[in-house]
Amino acid sequence: MAFSNSQASRLVIGSLSYSGYTTGVSVSNEYDMLDVTTIQDQAKVFIPGQTDAKSSIDFLLDSDGANGDWAQMTAWKTSQPTPLSYAPFGLLTGSLALLLSANQASFNVSSTPSGAVEGKIEAQSTSGAETGIVVENLTSVSATGNGTARDSGLAGGTTNGGVAHLHVTAWSSITSSIVTIEHSVDGASAWATLVTFASATAITSERVVVAPGTTVRRYLRVVDTLTGTPVYTRGVFFARR
């Protein structure tokens, strides 16, 4: 067994790394159980139906109106849903990540005489919680280049598309950047574009769905193509379906 200290957990919502504000986070994935019991069955029979995923986030409220969690929550309300990426074991590349297309369902603030101002967000996913990996952690990028090949360990890859998240959390002195995810059968040759995120010109985030039925090869890597003087930080996540 390999247990992990929850201090390693990381959370990114939109263009903000929430880890420095969050005091607790949970993600729940529920499935409707459809009763298909007939009169000849000796016990109840169920089949899975639709998926419902939610996230609950407790955090310390930052009064910085330009760069803190207050600004992010305000932006979130006007651009719903927004990508939410939760890495319970940390942002080490290849680590487990849960990807949600999240609507801000509720936001509450509370104060007590003996504590800091706290907030709580309830987020509702529009498409369940996708189980994936950290392809590249929140890394400062300084030049155009290819990332490291990430091995899924799945010979032949998968054949039902997937979901990708991009979080650009810092930006300075650069004209634009295009981030793509490529895939390969062997991790060394014949790389092909799988996901192309929109050209970024400031801090931003994006969720891209790879169409069902699309083959996703065994290996993945991130490619950064920069214009101008490059200084920015981004994280990339991918979940197979």
C-alpha positions in Angstrom: 0.0 0.0 0.0 1.1 3.6 -0.7 -0.8 6.1 1.3 -0.4 9.8 0.8 -0.4 12.9 3.0 -3.3 15.1 1.9 -0.9 18.1 2.1 0.3 16.8 -1.3 -3.2 17.4 -2.8 -3.5 20.2 -5.4 -6.5 22.0 -6.9 -6.6 24.2 -10.0 -9.8 26.0 -11.0 -9.8 28.1 -14.2 -6.6 30.2 -14.3 -5.9 30.0 -10.5 -4.1 27.4 -8.5 -6.4 27.1 -5.5 -4.0 25.0 -3.4 -2.7 28.0 -1.5 -6.2 29.0 -0.4 -8.0 25.6 0.1 -8.4 24.0 3.5 -10.5 21.1 2.3 -11.8 19.6 -1.0 -13.9 16.7 -2.0 -15.2 15.3 -5.3 -18.1 12.9 -5.4 -19.1 10.9 -8.5 -22.6 9.3 -8.3 -24.5 7.0 -10.7 -28.2 6.7 -11.0 -29.2 3.1 -10.4 -32.2 2.2 -12.7 -34.5 -0.4 -11.3 -35.1 -3.1 -14.1 -36.5 -5.8 -11.8 -39.2 -8.0 -13.4 -41.7 -10.3 -11.8 -39.5 -13.3 -12.4 -36.5 -11.9 -10.4 -35.9 -13.2 -6.9 -34.0 -10.0 -6.0 -34.0 -6.5 -7.3 -31.9 -5.8 -10.4 -30.3 -2.5 -11.4 -28.4 -1.1 -14.3 -26.3 2.1 -14.2 -27.8 5.3 -15.6 -26.6 8.9 -15.7 -23.6 10.2 -13.8 -23.7 13.1 -11.4 -20.4 14.7 -10.1 -20.0 17.4 -7.5 -17.1 19.1 -5.7 -17.1 20.9 -2.4 -14.3 23.3 -1.6 -13.5 25.0 1.7 -11.0 27.9 1.5 -9.6 31.1 3.1 -11.0 34.2 1.4 -8.3 36.4 -0.2 -9.3 40.1 -0.3 -6.9 40.8 -3.3 -9.4 41.8 -5.9 -7.0 41.4 -8.8 -5.3 38.1 -8.4 -6.9 36.1 -5.6 -9.7 33.6 -5.2 -12.3 36.4 -5.0 -11.4 37.5 -8.5 -11.5 33.9 -9.8 -14.9 33.2 -8.3 -16.3 36.4 -9.9 -14.9 35.4 -13.3 -16.2 31.8 -12.7 -19.8 33.0 -12.4 -19.7 34.8 -15.7 -17.9 32.0 -17.7 -19.5 28.8 -16.5 -18.7 26.0 -16.7 -15.0 26.3 -16.0 -12.3 23.5 -15.9 -11.6 22.1 -12.5 -8.6 19.8 -12.0 -8.1 18.0 -8.7 -4.9 16.0 -8.1 -5.4 14.2 -4.7 -1.8 12.9 -4.7 -0.1 16.0 -6.0 0.9 17.4 -9.4 3.8 15.0 -10.1 3.5 14.2 -13.8 1.6 10.9 -14.3 -0.3 11.3 -11.0 -4.1 10.7 -10.8 -6.3 13.7 -11.6 -10.0 14.2 -11.6 -11.3 16.6 -14.3 -14.7 18.4 -13.9 -16.5 20.8 -16.2 -17.7 22.7 -13.2 -20.6 25.2 -12.6 -20.4 27.3 -9.4 -23.6 26.1 -7.7 -23.2 28.1 -4.5 -20.7 30.3 -2.8 -20.9 31.1 0.9 -18.7 33.3 3.2 -18.4 33.0 7.0 -16.6 34.9 9.8 -16.0 34.0 13.4 -14.4 36.1 16.2 -11.5 33.7 16.5 -10.9 32.8 12.8 -10.0 34.1 9.4 -12.7 34.9 6.9 -13.6 31.6 5.2 -15.5 30.6 2.0 -17.2 27.5 0.7 -18.0 26.6 -2.9 -20.3 23.9 -4.1 -19.6 23.0 -7.8 -21.7 21.0 -10.1 -20.2 19.1 -13.0 -21.9 19.1 -16.4 -20.5 15.7 -17.4 -19.4 13.7 -14.4 -15.8 13.4 -13.1 -13.3 12.2 -15.6 -10.4 10.1 -14.2 -7.1 11.0 -15.8 -3.5 12.0 -15.2 -1.3 15.1 -14.9 0.4 15.3 -18.3 2.5 18.3 -17.3 2.3 20.0 -13.9 2.2 23.7 -13.2 5.5 24.5 -14.9 7.1 27.8 -16.0 7.7 27.7 -19.7 10.4 29.7 -21.3 10.8 28.5 -24.9 9.0 26.6 -27.6 9.6 22.9 -27.2 8.3 19.3 -26.8 7.5 17.9 -23.4 8.4 14.4 -22.1 6.5 11.4 -23.4 4.0 10.1 -20.7 3.3 6.3 -20.8 -0.2 5.3 -20.0 0.8 1.7 -19.9 -2.1 0.8 -22.1 -0.8 -1.2 -25.1 -2.7 -0.1 -28.2 -4.1 3.0 -26.4 -7.8 3.5 -26.0 -10.6 4.1 -28.6 -13.2 6.4 -27.1 -11.7 9.9 -27.1 -11.2 11.8 -23.9 -11.0 15.2 -22.2 -8.2 17.7 -21.8 -7.7 20.6 -19.4 -5.3 23.6 -19.8 -4.7 26.0 -16.9 -2.5 29.0 -17.6 -1.9 30.6 -14.2 0.8 33.1 -14.8 1.7 35.3 -17.8 4.3 37.9 -18.6 6.1 39.4 -21.6 4.8 37.1 -24.3 2.6 37.7 -27.4 0.9 34.4 -27.6 1.2 30.7 -27.0 -0.4 27.6 -28.5 -0.4 24.5 -26.3 -1.1 21.1 -28.0 -1.2 17.5 -26.8 0.3 14.9 -29.1 0.1 11.2 -29.0 2.3 8.3 -30.2 2.3 4.5 -30.3 5.8 4.1 -29.1 6.7 7.4 -27.4 9.5 8.1 -29.8 8.2 8.5 -33.3 5.1 9.3 -35.4 3.8 11.9 -33.0 0.4 13.3 -34.1 -1.7 16.1 -32.8 -4.6 15.0 -30.5 -5.7 18.3 -28.9 -5.1 21.9 -29.8 -6.0 24.5 -27.3 -6.9 28.0 -28.4 -4.1 30.5 -28.7 -3.5 32.1 -25.3 -2.6 35.8 -24.9 -3.1 36.0 -21.1 -3.9 33.8 -18.1 -6.7 31.5 -19.2 -8.1 28.0 -19.0 -9.8 25.7 -21.5 -11.5 22.3 -21.6 -11.4 20.3 -24.9 -13.4 17.1 -25.5 -11.8 14.6 -27.9 -14.7 13.1 -29.9 -16.0 9.6 -28.8 -14.6 6.9 -31.1 -11.3 8.7 -31.5 -8.2 6.5 -30.8 -5.9 7.9 -28.2 -2.5 6.3 -28.5 -0.5 4.9 -25.6 1.9 7.9 -25.1 1.1 11.6 -24.6 3.2 14.7 -24.6 2.7 18.5 -24.4 4.0 20.8 -27.1 4.4 24.6 -26.3 4.7 26.9 -29.3 5.5 30.5 -28.2 5.5 33.8 -29.9 7.4 36.8 -28.3 9.5 36.7 -25.1 8.2 33.7 -23.2 7.4 33.6 -19.5 4.2 31.8 -18.5 3.1 28.9 -16.2 0.7 26.2 -17.4 -0.6 22.8 -16.3 -2.1 20.2 -18.7 -4.3 17.3 -17.7 -5.9 14.5 -19.8 -8.5 11.8 -19.1 -9.3 8.9 -21.4 -12.8 7.7 -22.0 
